[in-house]
Amino acid sequence: MRRPTLSFLSILSISAVTLIAGSPAPFSLGKDYSVEMLTTIQGMETKTIMHVSGDKIRTESTVMGMQNIAILRKDKDIMWVVMPAQKTYMEMPLPKNTAVGTPDPNAKWEKIGDEAVDGKPAEKWKSTMQQGGQEAVMFYWIDKTTKLPLKAEMSGMVTYWKNYNEGAQDASLFELPAGYKKMEMPGMPAK
C-alpha cells in the first residue's frame, strides 16, 4: 500500500479544516483557538495541532517521522507547506471561493440522531455541500454540552478533536519562519 505524501496530508488537513471553519454548522469553534486532531486515513493515524486566528490556520503534524506544517492565509489567498527538516516551504494558491471563518450559506445540514463518542453524549449531523464542483458529504458528532465537535468522518478519513482551547493565538504562528527557502511545487512552472 502506498503511503500518503507529506504534501497530500497537508492539503487533506487543510481541506478538512476549511470545511469545518467555513460551514454554518450546528456548532461553534470560536474565532481564535487551538485544538488537537487525531486523524486516521488509509490505516495511518496522524496527530495534528491546529491553530486558528480568524481567517488564518496553521496545522502541525509529524508524518512518517517528519514534521510537517501547513499555513493557510485566506487574507493572501495562499497556503504554505513548510518542511522544517529541509528549512524549505512550498507555496500554493488558495482558490478564491475557499470559505475560511465565514459561513457557507449553501451547506445543507441534517440531524441524523444521537450517538456517544468516547462516552460523551453527542448529536450526529450530516453536512452536504458543493466543493470543487462536486458534492462533499461529511458527518459530525457534536458534544451535547459544549456544542464542540468530537468527531468527523469524510471519504474514509476519521478525525477526533481533543484539548480544545479558545483564545488568542501567537501571530508568528501564521508567518513563514525566517531563513527558509522556497521550493517550487513538482509539476508546476517556476515563477
Secondary structure as a PSIPRED ss2 file (coil, helix, strand):
# PSIPRED VFORMAT (PSIPRED V4.0)

   1 M C   1.000  0.000  0.000
   2 R C   1.000  0.000  0.000
   3 R C   1.000  0.000  0.000
   4 P C   1.000  0.000  0.000
   5 T C   1.000  0.000  0.000
   6 L H   0.000  1.000  0.000
   7 S H   0.000  1.000  0.000
   8 F H   0.000  1.000  0.000
   9 L H   0.000  1.000  0.000
  10 S H   0.000  1.000  0.000
  11 I H   0.000  1.000  0.000
  12 L H   0.000  1.000  0.000
  13 S H   0.000  1.000  0.000
  14 I H   0.000  1.000  0.000
  15 S H   0.000  1.000  0.000
  16 A H   0.000  1.000  0.000
  17 V H   0.000  1.000  0.000
  18 T H   0.000  1.000  0.000
  19 L H   0.000  1.000  0.000
  20 I H   0.000  1.000  0.000
  21 A H   0.000  1.000  0.000
  22 G C   1.000  0.000  0.000
  23 S C   1.000  0.000  0.000
  24 P C   1.000  0.000  0.000
  25 A C   1.000  0.000  0.000
  26 P C   1.000  0.000  0.000
  27 F C   1.000  0.000  0.000
  28 S C   1.000  0.000  0.000
  29 L C   1.000  0.000  0.000
  30 G C   1.000  0.000  0.000
  31 K C   1.000  0.000  0.000
  32 D E   0.000  0.000  1.000
  33 Y E   0.000  0.000  1.000
  34 S E   0.000  0.000  1.000
  35 V E   0.000  0.000  1.000
  36 E E   0.000  0.000  1.000
  37 M E   0.000  0.000  1.000
  38 L E   0.000  0.000  1.000
  39 T E   0.000  0.000  1.000
  40 T E   0.000  0.000  1.000
  41 I E   0.000  0.000  1.000
  42 Q C   1.000  0.000  0.000
  43 G C   1.000  0.000  0.000
  44 M E   0.000  0.000  1.000
  45 E E   0.000  0.000  1.000
  46 T E   0.000  0.000  1.000
  47 K E   0.000  0.000  1.000
  48 T E   0.000  0.000  1.000
  49 I E   0.000  0.000  1.000
  50 M E   0.000  0.000  1.000
  51 H E   0.000  0.000  1.000
  52 V E   0.000  0.000  1.000
  53 S E   0.000  0.000  1.000
  54 G C   1.000  0.000  0.000
  55 D C   1.000  0.000  0.000
  56 K E   0.000  0.000  1.000
  57 I E   0.000  0.000  1.000
  58 R E   0.000  0.000  1.000
  59 T E   0.000  0.000  1.000
  60 E E   0.000  0.000  1.000
  61 S E   0.000  0.000  1.000
  62 T E   0.000  0.000  1.000
  63 V E   0.000  0.000  1.000
  64 M C   1.000  0.000  0.000
  65 G C   1.000  0.000  0.000
  66 M E   0.000  0.000  1.000
  67 Q E   0.000  0.000  1.000
  68 N E   0.000  0.000  1.000
  69 I E   0.000  0.000  1.000
  70 A E   0.000  0.000  1.000
  71 I E   0.000  0.000  1.000
  72 L E   0.000  0.000  1.000
  73 R E   0.000  0.000  1.000
  74 K C   1.000  0.000  0.000
  75 D C   1.000  0.000  0.000
  76 K C   1.000  0.000  0.000
  77 D C   1.000  0.000  0.000
  78 I E   0.000  0.000  1.000
  79 M E   0.000  0.000  1.000
  80 W E   0.000  0.000  1.000
  81 V E   0.000  0.000  1.000
  82 V E   0.000  0.000  1.000
  83 M E   0.000  0.000  1.000
  84 P C   1.000  0.000  0.000
  85 A C   1.000  0.000  0.000
  86 Q C   1.000  0.000  0.000
  87 K C   1.000  0.000  0.000
  88 T E   0.000  0.000  1.000
  89 Y E   0.000  0.000  1.000
  90 M E   0.000  0.000  1.000
  91 E E   0.000  0.000  1.000
  92 M E   0.000  0.000  1.000
  93 P E   0.000  0.000  1.000
  94 L C   1.000  0.000  0.000
  95 P C   1.000  0.000  0.000
  96 K C   1.000  0.000  0.000
  97 N C   1.000  0.000  0.000
  98 T C   1.000  0.000  0.000
  99 A C   1.000  0.000  0.000
 100 V C   1.000  0.000  0.000
 101 G C   1.000  0.000  0.000
 102 T C   1.000  0.000  0.000
 103 P C   1.000  0.000  0.000
 104 D C   1.000  0.000  0.000
 105 P C   1.000  0.000  0.000
 106 N C   1.000  0.000  0.000
 107 A C   1.000  0.000  0.000
 108 K E   0.000  0.000  1.000
 109 W E   0.000  0.000  1.000
 110 E E   0.000  0.000  1.000
 111 K E   0.000  0.000  1.000
 112 I E   0.000  0.000  1.000
 113 G E   0.000  0.000  1.000
 114 D E   0.000  0.000  1.000
 115 E C   1.000  0.000  0.000
 116 A C   1.000  0.000  0.000
 117 V E   0.000  0.000  1.000
 118 D C   1.000  0.000  0.000
 119 G C   1.000  0.000  0.000
 120 K E   0.000  0.000  1.000
 121 P C   1.000  0.000  0.000
 122 A E   0.000  0.000  1.000
 123 E E   0.000  0.000  1.000
 124 K E   0.000  0.000  1.000
 125 W E   0.000  0.000  1.000
 126 K E   0.000  0.000  1.000
 127 S E   0.000  0.000  1.000
 128 T E   0.000  0.000  1.000
 129 M E   0.000  0.000  1.000
 130 Q E   0.000  0.000  1.000
 131 Q E   0.000  0.000  1.000
 132 G C   1.000  0.000  0.000
 133 G C   1.000  0.000  0.000
 134 Q E   0.000  0.000  1.000
 135 E E   0.000  0.000  1.000
 136 A E   0.000  0.000  1.000
 137 V E   0.000  0.000  1.000
 138 M E   0.000  0.000  1.000
 139 F E   0.000  0.000  1.000
 140 Y E   0.000  0.000  1.000
 141 W E   0.000  0.000  1.000
 142 I E   0.000  0.000  1.000
 143 D E   0.000  0.000  1.000
 144 K C   1.000  0.000  0.000
 145 T C   1.000  0.000  0.000
 146 T C   1.000  0.000  0.000
 147 K C   1.000  0.000  0.000
 148 L C   1.000  0.000  0.000
 149 P E   0.000  0.000  1.000
 150 L E   0.000  0.000  1.000
 151 K E   0.000  0.000  1.000
 152 A E   0.000  0.000  1.000
 153 E E   0.000  0.000  1.000
 154 M E   0.000  0.000  1.000
 155 S C   1.000  0.000  0.000
 156 G C   1.000  0.000  0.000
 157 M E   0.000  0.000  1.000
 158 V E   0.000  0.000  1.000
 159 T E   0.000  0.000  1.000
 160 Y E   0.000  0.000  1.000
 161 W E   0.000  0.000  1.000
 162 K E   0.000  0.000  1.000
 163 N E   0.000  0.000  1.000
 164 Y E   0.000  0.000  1.000
 165 N E   0.000  0.000  1.000
 166 E E   0.000  0.000  1.000
 167 G C   1.000  0.000  0.000
 168 A C   1.000  0.000  0.000
 169 Q C   1.000  0.000  0.000
 170 D C   1.000  0.000  0.000
 171 A H   0.000  1.000  0.000
 172 S H   0.000  1.000  0.000
 173 L H   0.000  1.000  0.000
 174 F H   0.000  1.000  0.000
 175 E C   1.000  0.000  0.000
 176 L C   1.000  0.000  0.000
 177 P C   1.000  0.000  0.000
 178 A C   1.000  0.000  0.000
 179 G C   1.000  0.000  0.000
 180 Y C   1.000  0.000  0.000
 181 K E   0.000  0.000  1.000
 182 K E   0.000  0.000  1.000
 183 M E   0.000  0.000  1.000
 184 E C   1.000  0.000  0.000
 185 M C   1.000  0.000  0.000
 186 P C   1.000  0.000  0.000
 187 G C   1.000  0.000  0.000
 188 M C   1.000  0.000  0.000
 189 P C   1.000  0.000  0.000
 190 A C   1.000  0.000  0.000
 191 K C   1.000  0.000  0.000
